[in-house]
Amino acid sequence: MDMDQTRILIVGGSSGMGLALARRCLEEGAGVTIAGRGEAKLNAAREELGHPAALETAVVDISREDEVAALFARIGGLDHIVSTAAAIEGAYRLLPEIELEAAQRVVESK
Ligand SMILES: NC(=O)c1ccc[n+]([C@@H]2O[C@H](COP(=O)([O-])OP(=O)(O)OC[C@H]3O[C@@H](n4cnc5c(N)ncnc54)[C@H](OP(=O)(O)O)[C@@H]3O)[C@@H](O)[C@H]2O)c1
């Protein structure tokens, strides 16, 4: 697939499935912005992914509306947005072991 000239925002692109998707999109020639809360994690992903001319990073917490608005105000036009972000800490456990707050955080972040 030729993704030349395509601009993609991947929220959650600093690890897991978002990182894998970012790698694939960069290989196909897209311009990619990966976003997440942790700057160090984003920088590590940047090192790992390469393609410095086509890759940007953005620190954002998508559970904060003001941060989301600021991101879109500065990022400019996009062709695609993908979000794999979710606060899954403590949520992948046996049902009786899941704290209600952990379950609520997953739903709210998604
Ligand atoms: N991996 C699996 O086997 C699997 C299976 C079924 C479903 N899923 C679902 O697929 C999604 C992604 O899974 P994954 O394994 O790729 O997860 P992951 O490796 O934990 O990656 C989550 C990404 O989202 C970012 N993130 C989390 N909360 C955020 C927030 N509030 N604002 C902005 N960025 C945020 C994280 O960076 P920071 O922490 O730095 O913000 C990270 O880049 C999740 O919704 C998960 O429930 C995964």
The ligand as an SDF file (V2000), in Angstrom:
LIG
                    3D

 48 52  0  0  0  0  0  0  0  0999 V2000
   -2.2820   -6.4830   23.7180 N   0  0  0  0  0  0  0  0  0  0  0  0
   -3.3120   -7.3350   23.7020 C   0  0  0  0  0  0  0  0  0  0  0  0
   -3.1450   -8.5660   23.6910 O   0  0  0  0  0  0  0  0  0  0  0  0
   -4.7260   -6.8150   23.6500 C   0  0  0  0  0  0  0  0  0  0  0  0
   -5.7760   -7.7010   23.5050 C   0  0  0  0  0  0  0  0  0  0  0  0
   -7.0760   -7.2150   23.4170 C   0  0  0  0  0  0  0  0  0  0  0  0
   -7.3060   -5.8600   23.4960 C   0  0  0  0  0  0  0  0  0  0  0  0
   -6.2820   -5.0240   23.6530 N   0  0  0  0  0  0  0  0  0  0  0  0
   -6.5660   -3.5880   23.7270 C   0  0  0  0  0  0  0  0  0  0  0  0
   -5.8000   -2.9090   22.7320 O   0  0  0  0  0  0  0  0  0  0  0  0
   -5.4110   -1.6400   23.2050 C   0  0  0  0  0  0  0  0  0  0  0  0
   -3.8930   -1.4630   23.1270 C   0  0  0  0  0  0  0  0  0  0  0  0
   -3.2520   -2.5250   23.7810 O   0  0  0  0  0  0  0  0  0  0  0  0
   -1.6680   -2.5610   23.8630 P   0  0  0  0  0  0  0  0  0  0  0  0
   -1.2960   -3.9300   24.3230 O   0  0  0  0  0  0  0  0  0  0  0  0
   -1.0970   -2.0100   22.5970 O   0  0  0  0  0  0  0  0  0  0  0  0
   -1.4330   -1.5360   25.0860 O   0  0  0  0  0  0  0  0  0  0  0  0
   -0.0770   -0.8500   25.6190 P   0  0  0  0  0  0  0  0  0  0  0  0
    1.1530   -1.5280   25.1010 O   0  0  0  0  0  0  0  0  0  0  0  0
   -0.2560   -0.6980   27.0870 O   0  0  0  0  0  0  0  0  0  0  0  0
   -0.1030    0.5870   24.9310 O   0  0  0  0  0  0  0  0  0  0  0  0
   -0.9930    1.5700   25.3600 C   0  0  0  0  0  0  0  0  0  0  0  0
   -0.5400    2.8820   24.7550 C   0  0  0  0  0  0  0  0  0  0  0  0
   -1.4920    3.8750   25.0900 O   0  0  0  0  0  0  0  0  0  0  0  0
   -0.8410    4.9770   25.7300 C   0  0  0  0  0  0  0  0  0  0  0  0
   -1.7990    5.5300   26.6770 N   0  0  0  0  0  0  0  0  0  0  0  0
   -2.3990    4.9040   27.7290 C   0  0  0  0  0  0  0  0  0  0  0  0
   -3.2330    5.7390   28.3460 N   0  0  0  0  0  0  0  0  0  0  0  0
   -3.1830    6.9150   27.6720 C   0  0  0  0  0  0  0  0  0  0  0  0
   -3.8260    8.1670   27.8350 C   0  0  0  0  0  0  0  0  0  0  0  0
   -4.6860    8.4090   28.8260 N   0  0  0  0  0  0  0  0  0  0  0  0
   -3.5280    9.1540   26.9570 N   0  0  0  0  0  0  0  0  0  0  0  0
   -2.6610    8.9530   25.9560 C   0  0  0  0  0  0  0  0  0  0  0  0
   -2.0230    7.7930   25.7400 N   0  0  0  0  0  0  0  0  0  0  0  0
   -2.2790    6.7870   26.5990 C   0  0  0  0  0  0  0  0  0  0  0  0
    0.4130    4.3510   26.3660 C   0  0  0  0  0  0  0  0  0  0  0  0
    1.4580    5.2940   26.5800 O   0  0  0  0  0  0  0  0  0  0  0  0
    1.5910    6.0650   28.0040 P   0  0  0  0  0  0  0  0  0  0  0  0
    1.4220    5.0210   29.0710 O   0  0  0  0  0  0  0  0  0  0  0  0
    2.9370    6.7010   27.9800 O   0  0  0  0  0  0  0  0  0  0  0  0
    0.4910    7.0720   28.0110 O   0  0  0  0  0  0  0  0  0  0  0  0
    0.8100    3.3830   25.2670 C   0  0  0  0  0  0  0  0  0  0  0  0
    1.4660    4.0540   24.2150 O   0  0  0  0  0  0  0  0  0  0  0  0
   -5.9640   -1.5410   24.6170 C   0  0  0  0  0  0  0  0  0  0  0  0
   -7.1990   -0.8680   24.5090 O   0  0  0  0  0  0  0  0  0  0  0  0
   -6.1700   -2.9630   25.0350 C   0  0  0  0  0  0  0  0  0  0  0  0
   -7.2040   -3.0610   25.9980 O   0  0  0  0  0  0  0  0  0  0  0  0
   -4.9920   -5.4560   23.7240 C   0  0  0  0  0  0  0  0  0  0  0  0
  1  2  1  0
  2  3  2  0
  2  4  1  0
  4  5  1  0
  4 48  2  0
  5  6  2  0
  6  7  1  0
  7  8  2  0
  8  9  1  0
  8 48  1  0
  9 10  1  0
  9 46  1  0
 10 11  1  0
 11 12  1  0
 11 44  1  0
 12 13  1  0
 13 14  1  0
 14 15  2  0
 14 16  1  0
 14 17  1  0
 17 18  1  0
 18 19  2  0
 18 20  1  0
 18 21  1  0
 21 22  1  0
 22 23  1  0
 23 24  1  0
 23 42  1  0
 24 25  1  0
 25 26  1  0
 25 36  1  0
 26 27  1  0
 26 35  1  0
 27 28  2  0
 28 29  1  0
 29 30  1  0
 29 35  2  0
 30 31  1  0
 30 32  2  0
 32 33  1  0
 33 34  2  0
 34 35  1  0
 36 37  1  0
 36 42  1  0
 37 38  1  0
 38 39  2  0
 38 40  1  0
 38 41  1  0
 42 43  1  0
 44 45  1  0
 44 46  1  0
 46 47  1  0
M  CHG  2   8   1  16  -1
M  END
$$$$
